[in-house]
Amino acid sequence: MNIAFSEMQETIRMVQMESLDIRTVTMGINLRDCIDRDAKTMMDNVYQKITSYAEQLTTVAEETANSYGIPIINKRISITPAAELLGNATTEEAVQFAKTLDKAAEDLGVDFIGGYSALVHKGISKGDQTLLDALPEALSTTDRVCGSISVATTRTGINMDAVKQMGEIIKKSAELTSEQNGIACAKLVVFSNPVEDNPFMAGAFHGAGESEAVINVGVSGPGVVLNALKKHPDADLGEVADVIKKTAFKITRAGELLGRVVADRLNLPFGIMDLSLAPTNAMNDSVAEILEEIGLERVGTHGTIAALALMNDAVKKGGAMASSYVGGLSGAFIPVSEDNGMIRGIMDDSLSLDKLEAMTCVCSVGLDMIAVTGDVTPSALSAMIADEAAIGMINKKTTAVRVIPVPGKNEGDVVEFGGLLGRAPVMGVNAYSSDKLVNRGGRIPAPLQSLIN
């Protein structure tokens, strides 16, 4: 991969002045050969394999960041969906499995380990149910373990039995971590159409189509895009798209360069480059502020979806030209608690839960890091998940829900999660019941779009 000197100079400026960083280098590890009928033996196998493969991950990532002058913020691991290993386990053993993952992550010095997951979009196996039963305790008694559940795909429809369980699991997880503002829910994502190579948490897992071990990379970059747009205040929208496209190209080039170096030094294949713009709580590092620079007085007003569609498409076009191995989610994240502009939009009554849901039709993910009132019912949470799953299913795209009921908090309160997770204004939910819909159970059939052969 040849990098011109002018590109190096520009990258240095983006790092120093515009908050450019490599958000995550994530090592995916296949654990299927660790399965054993004896739970303790299996957990020992899992710990040994993870710590063997990822022994140098943190060291190599930090050395690479220092030598190239581009920060790598997070070092993470994703594993085979844990439910595939838990077919003979009890709920207690499944919780212990999560603690084994947590210990491995702590001993390796990685930030998160993802893949405490189950794919239940068409049905729930024995191992899947064991993991679902264990999820609230597993997430509330570990610090670095992240979980994800697939409840829908375009090919299969929506498993409403699983959706109902997820509302109950999210509610219970929040209650078990009530003293930490329901923080366990920040480590749990419910998916429609999940991807197998996502490097971002909390939804990362190492899918069945992946190799034995691989390095995947995700970048940040909203600050770089925002700064580029500020240099063109009078550009028309076609020119705006071109500026974003060219900027995304530069961000992707920098990210893939470091990812390939890390992979080479670890003697592992380079997997994918995720193009997603991932905001932070840093000043001017906000997706919402990009939308406002495009022309909105405040994110959430009329025109927000059009501006987001323009930005998301331009990011993908620019990134796809910079890398032959684009994957993951690739687009724009809109996590409320991690984006100062989104927070401001909610507090100024410009941005609502319904508008956030509508925005997910044209962006990468879904309802992400949204705090809701502690008295929200499990069925309301399930119905929220069903809505997002339907958007993903019909539009043949990945959508997700990472919502946090905050015990004891009411609409308008602000809660602090700390670190990368930031802070969030608590949002209210529709007061009318969805109980009958959720309790019907069964599957919402796959749409006509699934018949594409």
Kinemage of the C-alpha trace (Angstrom):
@kinemage 1
@onewidth
@group {chain A} dominant
@subgroup {mainchain}
@vectorlist {calphas} color= white
{ca met a 1} P 0.000 0.000 0.000
{ca asn a 2} L 1.801 3.165 -1.228
{ca ile a 3} L 1.270 6.374 0.748
{ca ala a 4} L 2.441 9.718 -0.702
{ca phe a 5} L 4.324 12.218 1.473
{ca ser a 6} L 1.501 14.754 1.035
{ca glu a 7} L -0.944 12.175 2.423
{ca met a 8} L 1.314 11.691 5.453
{ca gln a 9} L 1.376 15.428 6.125
{ca glu a 10} L -2.392 15.691 5.821
{ca thr a 11} L -2.900 12.700 8.116
{ca ile a 12} L -0.674 14.284 10.779
{ca arg a 13} L -2.803 17.428 10.645
{ca met a 14} L -6.007 15.378 10.943
{ca val a 15} L -4.651 13.624 14.035
{ca gln a 16} L -3.373 16.771 15.743
{ca met a 17} L -6.260 19.126 14.998
{ca glu a 18} L -9.347 17.145 13.973
{ca ser a 19} L -9.600 14.166 16.372
{ca leu a 20} L -8.707 11.514 13.791
{ca asp a 21} L -8.005 8.169 15.409
{ca ile a 22} L -8.292 4.478 14.773
{ca arg a 23} L -11.281 3.712 16.961
{ca thr a 24} L -10.571 -0.002 17.231
{ca val a 25} L -8.352 -2.836 16.120
{ca thr a 26} L -10.392 -5.979 16.751
{ca met a 27} L -9.038 -9.518 16.603
{ca gly a 28} L -11.621 -12.117 15.659
{ca ile a 29} L -10.970 -15.636 16.987
{ca asn a 30} L -12.723 -18.897 16.094
{ca leu a 31} L -13.485 -20.941 19.242
{ca arg a 32} L -15.349 -23.907 17.747
{ca asp a 33} L -12.464 -26.288 18.370
{ca cys a 34} L -12.684 -25.457 22.102
{ca ile a 35} L -16.019 -27.264 22.542
{ca asp a 36} L -15.988 -30.030 25.139
{ca arg a 37} L -18.761 -31.860 26.997
{ca asp a 38} L -17.059 -30.928 30.259
{ca ala a 39} L -17.736 -27.247 30.954
{ca lys a 40} L -14.520 -26.623 32.885
{ca thr a 41} L -12.385 -28.184 30.164
{ca met a 42} L -14.140 -26.082 27.539
{ca met a 43} L -13.585 -22.875 29.506
{ca asp a 44} L -9.918 -23.722 30.001
{ca asn a 45} L -9.636 -24.315 26.253
{ca val a 46} L -11.320 -20.981 25.527
{ca tyr a 47} L -9.091 -19.045 27.912
{ca gln a 48} L -5.931 -20.639 26.535
{ca lys a 49} L -6.847 -20.046 22.906
{ca ile a 50} L -7.847 -16.410 23.393
{ca thr a 51} L -4.795 -15.524 25.464
{ca ser a 52} L -2.500 -17.376 23.054
{ca tyr a 53} L -3.748 -15.673 19.890
{ca ala a 54} L -4.140 -12.196 21.418
{ca glu a 55} L -1.083 -12.245 23.686
{ca gln a 56} L 0.636 -9.469 21.710
{ca leu a 57} L -2.457 -7.598 20.450
{ca thr a 58} L -2.260 -4.654 22.845
{ca thr a 59} L 1.514 -4.338 22.658
{ca val a 60} L 1.633 -4.466 18.865
{ca ala a 61} L -1.263 -2.019 18.466
{ca glu a 62} L 0.357 0.492 20.816
{ca glu a 63} L 3.754 0.145 19.140
{ca thr a 64} L 2.157 0.648 15.727
{ca ala a 65} L 0.235 3.706 16.917
{ca asn a 66} L 3.406 5.229 18.358
{ca ser a 67} L 5.522 4.531 15.303
{ca tyr a 68} L 2.968 6.023 12.878
{ca gly a 69} L 1.701 8.798 15.141
{ca ile a 70} L -1.974 7.857 14.786
{ca pro a 71} L -3.774 6.875 18.012
{ca ile a 72} L -5.401 3.443 18.243
{ca ile a 73} L -7.990 4.008 20.950
{ca asn a 74} L -9.364 0.518 21.577
{ca lys a 75} L -7.969 -2.992 21.347
{ca arg a 76} L -10.748 -5.560 21.244
{ca ile a 77} L -11.505 -9.230 20.644
{ca ser a 78} L -14.518 -10.877 19.021
{ca ile a 79} L -15.268 -14.572 19.312
{ca thr a 80} L -17.498 -17.260 17.829
{ca pro a 81} L -21.089 -16.658 19.068
{ca ala a 82} L -20.921 -18.159 22.557
{ca ala a 83} L -24.279 -19.934 22.259
{ca glu a 84} L -22.660 -22.309 19.759
{ca leu a 85} L -20.423 -23.581 22.560
{ca leu a 86} L -23.098 -23.788 25.266
{ca gly a 87} L -25.394 -26.553 24.000
{ca asn a 88} L -24.649 -28.809 27.003
{ca ala a 89} L -24.122 -26.054 29.575
{ca thr a 90} L -26.332 -24.968 32.459
{ca thr a 91} L -27.238 -21.319 33.015
{ca glu a 92} L -24.701 -21.163 35.847
{ca glu a 93} L -22.000 -22.545 33.558
{ca ala a 94} L -22.932 -19.996 30.897
{ca val a 95} L -22.421 -17.203 33.438
{ca gln a 96} L -19.059 -18.707 34.360
{ca phe a 97} L -18.203 -18.806 30.651
{ca ala a 98} L -18.763 -15.024 30.519
{ca lys a 99} L -16.496 -14.582 33.538
{ca thr a 100} L -13.832 -16.648 31.783
{ca leu a 101} L -14.034 -14.294 28.796
{ca asp a 102} L -13.840 -11.315 31.145
{ca lys a 103} L -10.707 -12.674 32.822
{ca ala a 104} L -9.043 -13.311 29.470
{ca ala a 105} L -9.814 -9.750 28.351
{ca glu a 106} L -8.527 -8.295 31.611
{ca asp a 107} L -5.326 -10.359 31.542
{ca leu a 108} L -4.672 -9.278 27.952
{ca gly a 109} L -5.399 -5.615 28.648
{ca val a 110} L -8.043 -5.330 25.916
{ca asp a 111} L -10.977 -2.985 26.312
{ca phe a 112} L -13.855 -5.289 25.374
{ca ile a 113} L -14.489 -8.832 24.238
{ca gly a 114} L -17.572 -9.339 22.077
{ca gly a 115} L -19.391 -12.448 21.000
{ca tyr a 116} L -21.399 -13.438 24.053
{ca ser a 117} L -24.023 -13.819 21.393
{ca ala a 118} L -26.784 -15.927 19.873
{ca leu a 119} L -28.346 -15.974 16.411
{ca val a 120} L -32.030 -16.679 16.992
{ca his a 121} L -33.677 -14.957 14.023
{ca lys a 122} L -35.446 -18.162 12.961
{ca gly a 123} L -35.516 -20.272 16.110
{ca ile a 124} L -33.979 -20.767 19.532
{ca ser a 125} L -31.739 -23.781 20.132
{ca lys a 126} L -30.833 -25.249 23.516
{ca gly a 127} L -27.536 -23.375 23.654
{ca asp a 128} L -29.238 -20.157 22.546
{ca gln a 129} L -31.782 -20.387 25.354
{ca thr a 130} L -29.065 -21.086 27.899
{ca leu a 131} L -27.241 -17.942 26.835
{ca leu a 132} L -30.436 -15.861 26.851
{ca asp a 133} L -31.220 -17.036 30.383
{ca ala a 134} L -27.684 -16.175 31.494
{ca leu a 135} L -27.428 -12.767 29.808
{ca pro a 136} L -28.603 -10.441 32.619
{ca glu a 137} L -26.304 -11.962 35.245
{ca ala a 138} L -23.434 -12.435 32.788
{ca leu a 139} L -23.440 -8.792 31.692
{ca ser a 140} L -24.014 -7.404 35.172
{ca thr a 141} L -21.149 -9.371 36.780
{ca thr a 142} L -18.506 -8.709 34.104
{ca asp a 143} L -16.798 -5.508 33.005
{ca arg a 144} L -15.550 -6.197 29.472
{ca val a 145} L -17.931 -8.790 28.039
{ca cys a 146} L -20.352 -7.610 25.339
{ca gly a 147} L -23.344 -9.506 23.992
{ca ser a 148} L -25.492 -9.385 20.889
{ca ile a 149} L -28.598 -11.208 19.760
{ca ser a 150} L -29.851 -11.539 16.179
{ca val a 151} L -33.666 -11.590 16.159
{ca ala a 152} L -34.405 -10.892 12.498
{ca thr a 153} L -33.084 -11.096 8.956
{ca thr a 154} L -34.521 -10.264 5.563
{ca arg a 155} L -34.355 -13.953 4.675
{ca thr a 156} L -36.168 -15.273 7.750
{ca gly a 157} L -38.397 -12.512 9.077
{ca ile a 158} L -38.624 -11.501 12.738
{ca asn a 159} L -38.632 -14.016 15.585
{ca met a 160} L -41.123 -12.308 17.884
{ca asp a 161} L -40.669 -14.940 20.606
{ca ala a 162} L -37.026 -13.864 20.825
{ca val a 163} L -38.006 -10.192 20.618
{ca lys a 164} L -40.308 -10.641 23.608
{ca gln a 165} L -37.530 -12.271 25.622
{ca met a 166} L -35.109 -9.468 24.760
{ca gly a 167} L -37.398 -6.823 26.224
{ca glu a 168} L -37.478 -8.786 29.465
{ca ile a 169} L -33.707 -9.380 29.414
{ca ile a 170} L -32.901 -5.689 28.861
{ca lys a 171} L -35.222 -4.679 31.691
{ca lys a 172} L -33.690 -7.223 34.081
{ca ser a 173} L -30.138 -6.296 33.092
{ca ala a 174} L -30.881 -2.668 33.889
{ca glu a 175} L -32.306 -3.569 37.278
{ca leu a 176} L -29.268 -5.700 38.180
{ca thr a 177} L -27.010 -2.696 37.530
{ca ser a 178} L -29.337 -0.013 38.880
{ca glu a 179} L -26.557 1.565 40.944
{ca gln a 180} L -24.581 2.099 37.717
{ca asn a 181} L -27.529 3.575 35.765
{ca gly a 182} L -28.304 0.262 34.060
{ca ile a 183} L -24.851 0.060 32.499
{ca ala a 184} L -25.154 -3.661 31.648
{ca cys a 185} L -27.522 -2.677 28.821
{ca ala a 186} L -24.757 -0.599 27.216
{ca lys a 187} L -22.987 -3.899 26.529
{ca leu a 188} L -25.952 -5.533 24.766
{ca val a 189} L -27.156 -5.072 21.175
{ca val a 190} L -30.208 -6.604 19.497
{ca phe a 191} L -29.743 -6.983 15.734
{ca ser a 192} L -31.571 -7.373 12.479
{ca asn a 193} L -29.295 -8.609 9.670
{ca pro a 194} L -26.069 -8.676 11.729
{ca val a 195} L -22.725 -8.915 9.952
{ca glu a 196} L -19.977 -11.418 10.783
{ca asp a 197} L -17.000 -9.039 10.674
{ca asn a 198} L -18.110 -5.983 12.650
{ca pro a 199} L -15.168 -4.610 14.691
{ca phe a 200} L -17.306 -2.276 16.820
{ca met a 201} L -18.770 -3.070 20.228
{ca ala a 202} L -21.088 -4.077 21.624
{ca gly a 203} L -22.181 -5.988 18.521
{ca ala a 204} L -18.979 -7.682 17.362
{ca phe a 205} L -18.808 -11.447 16.925
{ca his a 206} L -16.624 -13.735 14.810
{ca gly a 207} L -18.974 -15.299 12.286
{ca ala a 208} L -19.108 -18.755 10.762
{ca gly a 209} L -17.746 -17.535 7.441
{ca glu a 210} L -14.599 -16.075 8.992
{ca ser a 211} L -11.093 -17.552 9.128
{ca glu a 212} L -9.378 -18.975 12.211
{ca ala a 213} L -8.261 -15.534 13.355
{ca val a 214} L -8.307 -12.129 11.673
{ca ile a 215} L -7.718 -8.412 12.265
{ca asn a 216} L -10.594 -6.011 11.527
{ca val a 217} L -10.350 -2.228 11.853
{ca gly a 218} L -12.783 0.610 12.534
{ca val a 219} L -11.960 4.304 12.275
{ca ser a 220} L -13.282 7.497 13.769
{ca gly a 221} L -13.365 10.718 11.778
{ca pro a 222} L -16.430 12.977 12.231
{ca gly a 223} L -14.107 15.809 13.272
{ca val a 224} L -12.139 15.500 10.049
{ca val a 225} L -15.288 15.587 7.906
{ca leu a 226} L -16.709 18.527 9.875
{ca asn a 227} L -13.529 20.547 9.472
{ca ala a 228} L -13.431 19.824 5.718
{ca leu a 229} L -17.022 21.021 5.292
{ca lys a 230} L -16.359 24.246 7.196
{ca lys a 231} L -13.928 25.204 4.439
{ca his a 232} L -16.790 25.116 1.905
{ca pro a 233} L -19.654 27.119 3.480
{ca asp a 234} L -21.228 28.064 0.136
{ca ala a 235} L -20.896 24.731 -1.690
{ca asp a 236} L -23.980 23.201 -3.247
{ca leu a 237} L -25.066 19.749 -2.082
{ca gly a 238} L -23.294 17.917 -4.884
{ca glu a 239} L -20.063 19.629 -3.871
{ca val a 240} L -20.770 18.841 -0.211
{ca ala a 241} L -21.054 15.162 -1.088
{ca asp a 242} L -17.777 15.367 -2.995
{ca val a 243} L -15.973 16.931 -0.019
{ca ile a 244} L -17.234 14.189 2.301
{ca lys a 245} L -16.333 11.492 -0.235
{ca lys a 246} L -12.762 12.741 -0.619
{ca thr a 247} L -12.347 13.104 3.139
{ca ala a 248} L -13.649 9.576 3.788
{ca phe a 249} L -11.109 8.310 1.270
{ca lys a 250} L -8.258 9.863 3.274
{ca ile a 251} L -9.577 8.574 6.612
{ca thr a 252} L -9.947 5.061 5.231
{ca arg a 253} L -6.452 5.050 3.744
{ca ala a 254} L -4.950 5.911 7.126
{ca gly a 255} L -7.023 3.306 8.938
{ca glu a 256} L -6.269 0.496 6.540
{ca leu a 257} L -2.547 1.260 6.579
{ca leu a 258} L -2.358 0.812 10.358
{ca gly a 259} L -4.658 -2.198 10.306
{ca arg a 260} L -2.490 -3.974 7.778
{ca val a 261} L 0.653 -3.195 9.758
{ca val a 262} L -0.895 -4.609 12.950
{ca ala a 263} L -2.078 -7.725 11.112
{ca asp a 264} L 1.351 -8.245 9.528
{ca arg a 265} L 3.159 -7.868 12.852
{ca leu a 266} L 0.792 -10.381 14.451
{ca asn a 267} L 1.168 -12.737 11.469
{ca leu a 268} L -2.592 -12.734 10.885
{ca pro a 269} L -4.678 -11.922 7.800
{ca phe a 270} L -6.161 -8.453 7.465
{ca gly a 271} L -9.930 -8.783 7.339
{ca ile a 272} L -11.975 -5.654 6.683
{ca met a 273} L -12.010 -1.900 7.031
{ca asp a 274} L -15.215 -0.594 8.605
{ca leu a 275} L -15.936 2.863 7.197
{ca ser a 276} L -18.337 3.953 9.937
{ca leu a 277} L -17.970 7.487 11.257
{ca ala a 278} L -17.871 6.912 15.021
{ca pro a 279} L -18.404 10.060 17.121
{ca thr a 280} L -16.957 10.806 20.545
{ca asn a 281} L -17.661 13.329 23.279
{ca ala a 282} L -14.643 15.353 22.140
{ca met a 283} L -15.300 18.880 20.910
{ca asn a 284} L -16.317 19.006 17.213
{ca asp a 285} L -16.211 15.202 16.816
{ca ser a 286} L -19.926 14.781 16.207
{ca val a 287} L -22.028 13.296 13.405
{ca ala a 288} L -24.875 15.617 14.401
{ca glu a 289} L -22.631 18.644 13.912
{ca ile a 290} L -21.782 17.447 10.399
{ca leu a 291} L -25.496 17.393 9.606
{ca glu a 292} L -25.841 20.877 11.034
{ca glu a 293} L -22.903 22.097 8.961
{ca ile a 294} L -24.637 20.703 5.865
{ca gly a 295} L -27.509 23.046 6.620
{ca leu a 296} L -29.650 22.169 9.636
{ca glu a 297} L -30.130 24.679 12.435
{ca arg a 298} L -30.358 21.731 14.827
{ca val a 299} L -30.228 17.990 14.226
{ca gly a 300} L -33.719 16.501 14.248
{ca thr a 301} L -35.430 19.268 12.317
{ca his a 302} L -36.988 18.699 8.894
{ca gly a 303} L -34.308 17.726 6.402
{ca thr a 304} L -32.300 15.676 8.888
{ca ile a 305} L -32.895 12.379 7.086
{ca ala a 306} L -31.966 13.869 3.719
{ca ala a 307} L -28.718 15.288 5.116
{ca leu a 308} L -27.894 11.989 6.821
{ca ala a 309} L -28.570 10.045 3.623
{ca leu a 310} L -26.231 12.343 1.687
{ca met a 311} L -23.472 12.001 4.270
{ca asn a 312} L -23.797 8.244 4.678
{ca asp a 313} L -23.711 7.595 0.943
{ca ala a 314} L -20.698 9.869 0.423
{ca val a 315} L -18.782 8.166 3.232
{ca lys a 316} L -19.372 4.775 1.650
{ca lys a 317} L -18.380 5.926 -1.833
{ca gly a 318} L -15.161 7.531 -0.619
{ca gly a 319} L -14.219 4.635 1.624
{ca ala a 320} L -14.955 2.021 -1.030
{ca met a 321} L -12.492 3.721 -3.372
{ca ala a 322} L -9.794 3.619 -0.683
{ca ser a 323} L -10.104 -0.047 0.279
{ca ser a 324} L -10.841 -3.296 -1.522
{ca tyr a 325} L -11.922 -4.935 1.739
{ca val a 326} L -14.765 -2.842 3.089
{ca gly a 327} L -16.977 -4.600 5.631
{ca gly a 328} L -18.519 -4.350 9.058
{ca leu a 329} L -21.308 -1.792 9.287
{ca ser a 330} L -19.691 1.001 7.219
{ca gly a 331} L -21.641 4.247 7.330
{ca ala a 332} L -22.545 6.578 10.181
{ca phe a 333} L -23.189 5.792 13.827
{ca ile a 334} L -25.704 7.922 15.716
{ca pro a 335} L -25.152 6.898 19.369
{ca val a 336} L -26.868 9.532 21.464
{ca ser a 337} L -24.684 9.352 24.578
{ca glu a 338} L -21.444 9.504 22.553
{ca asp a 339} L -22.333 12.490 20.368
{ca asn a 340} L -22.537 16.002 21.828
{ca gly a 341} L -24.630 17.247 18.922
{ca met a 342} L -27.221 14.512 19.394
{ca ile a 343} L -27.403 15.272 23.099
{ca arg a 344} L -27.907 18.979 22.370
{ca gly a 345} L -30.640 18.173 19.845
{ca ile a 346} L -32.586 16.186 22.433
{ca met a 347} L -32.157 18.795 25.151
{ca asp a 348} L -33.340 21.519 22.742
{ca asp a 349} L -36.458 19.454 21.865
{ca ser a 350} L -35.395 19.187 18.235
{ca leu a 351} L -34.558 15.475 18.255
{ca ser a 352} L -37.071 12.859 19.413
{ca leu a 353} L -37.050 9.094 19.769
{ca asp a 354} L -39.340 8.822 16.742
{ca lys a 355} L -36.971 10.956 14.638
{ca leu a 356} L -33.997 8.846 15.713
{ca glu a 357} L -35.895 5.767 14.602
{ca ala a 358} L -36.648 7.364 11.232
{ca met a 359} L -32.968 8.266 10.785
{ca thr a 360} L -32.006 4.614 11.051
{ca cys a 361} L -33.639 3.976 7.665
{ca val a 362} L -30.661 5.655 5.978
{ca cys a 363} L -27.697 5.205 8.343
{ca ser a 364} L -25.574 2.301 9.488
{ca val a 365} L -27.080 1.047 12.661
{ca gly a 366} L -30.105 1.849 14.762
{ca leu a 367} L -31.265 3.144 18.126
{ca asp a 368} L -27.875 3.337 19.795
{ca met a 369} L -26.949 4.272 23.378
{ca ile a 370} L -30.349 5.768 24.147
{ca ala a 371} L -31.360 6.174 27.777
{ca val a 372} L -35.065 5.763 28.522
{ca thr a 373} L -37.118 6.095 31.672
{ca gly a 374} L -36.672 3.419 34.309
{ca asp a 375} L -40.396 2.603 34.390
{ca val a 376} L -40.485 1.500 30.738
{ca thr a 377} L -42.190 -1.879 30.384
{ca pro a 378} L -40.516 -4.950 28.880
{ca ser a 379} L -43.184 -5.061 26.167
{ca ala a 380} L -42.449 -1.449 25.176
{ca leu a 381} L -38.767 -2.366 24.840
{ca ser a 382} L -39.702 -5.415 22.777
{ca ala a 383} L -41.928 -3.337 20.507
{ca met a 384} L -39.094 -0.840 20.032
{ca ile a 385} L -36.842 -3.736 18.987
{ca ala a 386} L -39.536 -5.045 16.627
{ca asp a 387} L -39.809 -1.670 14.894
{ca glu a 388} L -36.057 -1.477 14.302
{ca ala a 389} L -35.942 -5.103 13.182
{ca ala a 390} L -38.681 -4.364 10.651
{ca ile a 391} L -36.717 -1.425 9.232
{ca gly a 392} L -33.700 -3.675 8.770
{ca met a 393} L -35.693 -6.588 7.402
{ca ile a 394} L -37.605 -4.596 4.789
{ca asn a 395} L -34.627 -2.480 3.691
{ca lys a 396} L -32.172 -5.411 3.610
{ca lys a 397} L -29.778 -3.597 5.947
{ca thr a 398} L -28.329 -3.987 9.415
{ca thr a 399} L -30.247 -2.281 12.195
{ca ala a 400} L -29.839 -2.599 15.932
{ca val a 401} L -31.131 -1.497 19.309
{ca arg a 402} L -28.895 -0.612 22.256
{ca val a 403} L -31.267 1.027 24.692
{ca ile a 404} L -30.742 1.596 28.414
{ca pro a 405} L -33.678 1.797 30.837
{ca val a 406} L -32.232 3.828 33.710
{ca pro a 407} L -33.756 2.724 37.040
{ca gly a 408} L -35.204 5.589 39.050
{ca lys a 409} L -34.749 8.175 36.298
{ca asn a 410} L -37.443 10.194 34.550
{ca glu a 411} L -37.721 11.974 31.225
{ca gly a 412} L -35.424 15.006 31.155
{ca asp a 413} L -32.893 13.663 33.659
{ca val a 414} L -29.283 13.335 32.481
{ca val a 415} L -27.206 10.274 33.357
{ca glu a 416} L -23.449 9.798 33.192
{ca phe a 417} L -22.025 6.526 31.884
{ca gly a 418} L -18.402 7.648 31.793
{ca gly a 419} L -15.518 7.200 29.379
{ca leu a 420} L -16.318 6.507 25.739
{ca leu a 421} L -19.984 5.838 26.630
{ca gly a 422} L -20.486 9.474 27.636
{ca arg a 423} L -23.720 10.870 29.034
{ca ala a 424} L -27.323 10.855 27.898
{ca pro a 425} L -30.579 12.738 28.481
{ca val a 426} L -33.299 10.315 29.534
{ca met a 427} L -36.043 10.042 26.914
{ca gly a 428} L -39.655 9.098 27.403
{ca val a 429} L -41.457 6.384 25.454
{ca asn a 430} L -44.968 6.274 24.026
{ca ala a 431} L -47.430 5.698 26.861
{ca tyr a 432} L -49.765 3.460 24.856
{ca ser a 433} L -49.403 -0.303 25.188
{ca ser a 434} L -47.938 -2.749 22.668
{ca asp a 435} L -48.596 -5.761 24.904
{ca lys a 436} L -50.988 -7.579 22.582
{ca leu a 437} L -48.606 -7.363 19.617
{ca val a 438} L -45.643 -8.618 21.629
{ca asn a 439} L -47.570 -11.402 23.362
{ca arg a 440} L -48.910 -12.882 20.126
{ca gly a 441} L -45.501 -14.508 19.601
{ca gly a 442} L -44.555 -16.500 16.534
{ca arg a 443} L -42.663 -15.101 13.575
{ca ile a 444} L -43.342 -12.122 11.362
{ca pro a 445} L -42.832 -13.750 7.942
{ca ala a 446} L -39.948 -12.793 5.690
{ca pro a 447} L -40.870 -10.041 3.204
{ca leu a 448} L -41.139 -10.408 -0.549
{ca gln a 449} L -37.665 -8.832 -0.771
{ca ser a 450} L -36.251 -12.130 0.547
{ca leu a 451} L -37.157 -13.915 -2.699
{ca ile a 452} L -34.124 -12.797 -4.663
{ca asn a 453} L -32.852 -16.069 -6.176
